Structure formats: structure tokens, C-alpha cells
Amino acid sequence: MTRRLTLATLVLAIAALSGCAKKEREEDKRNLEGTIEAIDPSGGFVTVSTEIHGREVQADVKVTHDTEILIDGALAKLQDVRVGEKAVGVVKIIKEGDKREYVALRVSIDRAEPIVAPGARKETATQPSGGDGE
């Protein structure tokens, strides 16, 4: 009897301790729209300001090698992103206790001007024509 009671107490204690030691981790995906405030290419982070419930907030968002970045519909890299640009995307929010981590899954930026590859010439759509066939 004493042995059963000791074994039962030990099982309950292990179950209780394992439940306490385990932090609850939740993941959620959300759309995020905001302005790029800062870029840390070496650390792989961007700081985005956005409005949530009528308040302006800033969030540090991790950009990984799996993050899809599109600028004017073309694949791009974090180094191509500029401070001040408006971005729309999907982030994964990882909640662990009171801590939240934001990881960019997809980012889309629309620019007014086209992207020109380094070293490429900018071509104009139409050239003024001379009247003598030049």
C-alpha cells in the first residue's frame, strides 16, 4: 500500500513538474501593413510601423531565407528594400508566454519607379525623332 502511494505520488509529481516546466507556445499568421522604418540586413530584421487599434506601434520583424520578398511583383532581396517604403505582407507570430516574435513569410512592396539592375542602361520608351530620318 505504501509502495503504491509513493509510486502514485511520484507519478503525479512528475506530471505536475513537466506541465509547469513546459512553456506554452502558440503560432498564428496575420496580415501586416505598414512603413519600413529601419533595416538591419546583417541581423535579418526590419522595423515596421503600423496602426493597431488606433495606435501607432513598431514591430521588429525577422526576415529569413524563406521570406518571399516581391518589389513591383519581381522577386527581391532584403538589401533591395528601402526605408520609408509601404509594405504589405503576412507574418507568423510566435507567442511564448509574454514574448512575441514576428517572422515575415511574404512581403510585397509597390514602387512608383521600375527597378533597374546595376550596370543596366535606362531605356526610354519613345525617342524624339528628327524630321530628316536620323
C-alpha positions in Angstrom: 0.0 0.0 0.0 2.8 2.4 1.0 4.6 1.5 -2.2 1.6 2.2 -4.4 1.0 5.5 -2.6 4.7 6.5 -3.1 4.6 5.5 -6.8 1.3 7.4 -7.3 2.7 10.5 -5.6 5.9 10.2 -7.8 3.9 9.9 -11.0 1.7 12.9 -10.0 4.8 15.0 -9.1 6.5 14.3 -12.4 3.3 15.1 -14.3 2.9 18.3 -12.4 6.5 19.4 -12.9 6.6 18.6 -16.6 3.4 20.7 -17.1 5.0 23.6 -15.2 8.3 23.4 -16.9 6.7 23.4 -20.4 6.1 26.9 -21.7 3.0 27.2 -23.9 4.0 28.2 -27.4 1.4 29.4 -29.9 1.8 30.3 -33.6 -0.6 32.5 -35.6 -0.4 34.1 -39.1 -1.6 37.7 -39.7 -1.6 40.2 -42.4 0.6 43.2 -41.7 0.7 46.5 -43.5 3.0 49.3 -42.6 6.0 51.5 -43.3 9.6 50.3 -43.2 11.3 52.4 -40.5 14.7 50.6 -40.3 16.5 47.8 -41.9 19.2 45.5 -40.4 20.4 43.3 -43.3 23.2 41.6 -41.2 20.7 40.7 -38.4 17.9 40.0 -40.9 15.4 42.4 -39.3 13.2 45.2 -40.4 11.3 47.6 -38.1 7.8 48.3 -39.3 5.4 50.9 -38.1 1.8 50.2 -38.3 -1.5 51.1 -36.7 -3.2 48.7 -34.4 -6.5 49.6 -32.7 -5.9 53.2 -33.5 -2.4 53.3 -32.0 0.9 53.7 -33.9 3.2 50.8 -33.0 6.5 49.5 -34.2 7.4 45.9 -34.5 10.8 44.2 -35.3 10.1 41.6 -37.9 12.6 38.8 -38.7 13.3 38.2 -42.4 14.6 34.7 -43.1 15.9 33.0 -46.3 12.4 31.6 -46.6 10.8 35.0 -46.7 9.4 35.8 -50.1 10.0 39.5 -51.0 8.4 41.0 -54.0 9.0 44.5 -55.3 6.7 45.5 -58.1 5.9 41.8 -58.5 9.5 40.7 -59.0 11.5 38.6 -56.6 13.9 40.7 -54.5 16.2 40.5 -51.5 16.2 42.4 -48.2 19.0 44.6 -49.5 16.6 45.9 -52.2 14.1 47.2 -49.6 14.3 50.9 -48.7 13.4 52.8 -45.5 10.1 54.7 -45.9 8.5 52.2 -48.3 5.0 50.9 -47.7 4.9 47.2 -47.3 2.1 44.6 -47.2 2.7 41.1 -46.1 2.0 38.0 -44.0 3.8 37.4 -40.7 3.9 34.4 -38.4 3.5 35.5 -34.8 5.2 33.1 -32.3 3.8 33.7 -28.8 5.7 32.1 -25.9 4.5 33.4 -22.5 4.6 37.2 -22.7 7.2 37.2 -25.5 6.1 37.6 -29.2 8.3 37.1 -32.2 7.3 38.2 -35.7 8.7 36.3 -38.7 7.9 37.6 -42.2 6.6 34.9 -44.6 5.7 37.2 -47.5 6.4 40.9 -48.2 5.1 42.9 -51.1 6.2 46.5 -52.0 4.9 48.5 -54.9 7.2 51.3 -56.2 6.4 54.2 -58.5 9.6 53.7 -60.5 10.9 50.5 -62.1 13.8 48.6 -60.7 16.9 48.8 -62.9 19.6 46.2 -62.4 23.1 47.6 -61.5 25.0 48.4 -64.7 21.9 48.3 -66.9 21.1 51.2 -69.1 17.8 53.0 -68.6 15.9 52.9 -71.9 13.2 55.3 -72.7 10.0 54.1 -74.3 10.0 56.7 -77.1 12.8 58.8 -78.6 12.1 62.1 -80.2 12.5 61.7 -83.9 14.3 64.1 -86.1 12.5 65.3 -89.2 15.3 64.1 -91.5 15.2 60.3 -90.8 18.1 60.2 -88.3 
